[in-house]
Amino acid sequence: MSQPMPDLAVRLMQNLAPWRNAKTWRVAFSSGLDSTVLLHLLAQRAKTESLPALSALHVHHGLQAVADAWPEHCQTVCDALGVPLQVVRVQVQPGASLERAARDARYAAFVEAIQTDELLLTAQHRDDQAETLLFRLLRGAGVRGLSGMPRQRALGRGHLVRPLLDITRAELEAYATEHQLRWIEDPSNQDRQYSRNYLRHQVFPVLTSRWPQALATMARSAEHLSEAQGLLDELAQIDLSQALNISEFDWLGLPSLELASLAKLSAARQRNALSHWLAPRTRMPDSDHWSGWENLRDATGDARPIWRLADGELHRAGGRIWWLSGIWLHAAPAAQEWSDPSLPLTVPGNGVLTLTGQIPAGPLQIRYREGGEVMNVPGRGHRDLKRLLNESGVPLFVRGRLPLLFGGGQLLAVANLAGLNRGPSGSWNLHWQPRGEDQGLR
């Protein structure tokens, strides 16, 4: 005889047990059924036991006129529960998918609001997980996509946790009815032009009429696939450990991998390792659009292949692949006078320069390569800058941003390059720190 299932509150607190030491639990409160039940459960539980500080966060998208009344409803509910509420109004950018644009705006607001050691609790449940699995299956997702929504993940400075993924919508409805809760039904949830609504209202009723346990078994499949993805992630970490060796240009602060270590793997393991490495940095193409990686990998030594992705580019240089984003994709900075070389010089969009030692006399200027520059190298005479950069193995994508120190119209030094970054007998040194917040690197 099967054991009776613990009540909703007990199961919820079991799912949240690993997070009891968080500073704050913030509920993403849409005013719908699911988040209303989650907020009520936690507020009631907080009356009988010590929990992290509880608050609610409502994101107002402003996409429909009826939604203007929802913040007031949320405030009424939160006042009755004694829970502080923060309302954030966002602008949804127009695009091909309104659903995606609204989600992007909502999660941007979440990231902005969540502080260190805080938890954002969202109310997606088991039925939502099954819908996610089928939706992604129809879009040709791989193992990662078919894993469904993760129970937890990093979010900004804190974490996002979904504590209701093993609870059905029917259970939430029963709880809401028992406790006479009031919630708002979003009219857009009935609009069948949205794919998820179509699945919910048209497809799942047919599936469950034939297979009553369809939602449960699909959610279970998502758990199996999540476990498989975890194994793929472990394999990726093993493969990447060989490629994450030290580069002589690590001072650039750019993510890079040794190409030879990746190239010796099977094609499937290459894609798995790269996907894992790039996941925090960019959205990845589907499996039909990886020719850019093959072109990058297989290009001849003198080629300059680039794989352009949604949020940046992969370049190949010096036997490595490099991830570029933010200002690295912009034009080189303009020349700049260095009025007081005894102080660091901040170059907008290009880090900070410092001169140490016996600073050379005369007006100094920072410029960037235009072609044809010549430098007097001690013991070697005048040398073409292009040849000097080739000798130093400087990646091509760096050369246009590499600061050059000029004085009296003469090229005096090239930042950070051994033998080229200092004065006679090492009397002074030019150092460039490209890493910085102004770079916009992810």
LINQUIGI-V822249 format. One line per field, one symbol per residue. psi: psi as a letter, one per 40 degrees, with the letter a starting at -180 (. if undefined). burial: b if it has 16 or more other ideal C-beta (glycine too) atoms within 10 Angstrom, else e. A space follows every 10 residues. Layout:
psi = ???
burial = ???
This chain:
psi = hiiihiiddd dddddedeee eidihhhhhe eidddddddd dddddedeih iihhiihhhh dfeiddeded dddddddddd efhihhhhhi hhhiadhddd dddddddddd dddhiheihh hifiaddddd dddddddeef iadddeeahi diiihbeaih hgeeeehidd ddddddddef ihihhhdeee hedhdddddd dddddddddd gdeddddddd dddddddddd dddddddddd ddefihiefd edfhhiihdd dddeiidddd dddddddede dihiiieefe dddddddeii deigihhhad eaihihhfei ihhhabeeei iiiiihigdg eeiihhhhef ahiihiaghi iihiihiihe heiihhhhee ahihdddddd defhidedde ehhhhihfei hdihhehhee eiahffdihh hhgdhidedf h.
burial = eeeeeeebee bbbebbeebe ebebbbbbbb bebbbbbbbb bbbebbeeee bbebbbbbbb beeeeebeeb beebeebbee bebebeebeb ebeeeeebee bbeebbbebb eebbeeebbb bbbbbbbbbb bbbbbbeeee bbebbbbbbe beeebbebbb bbbbbbbbbe bbeebbeeee bebbebebee eeeeeebebb eeebeeeeee eeebbbebbb bbeebbeebe ebeeebeebb eebeeebebe ebebbbbbbe bbeebeeebb bbbbbbbbee bbebeeeeeb ebbeebbeee eeeebbbebe ebbbbbbbeb bbbbbebbee ebbeebebee beeebebebb bebebeeeeb eeebbbbbbe eebebeeeee eeeebeebbe ebebbebbbe bbbbbbbeee bbbbbbbeeb bbbeeeebbb bbbbebebbe be
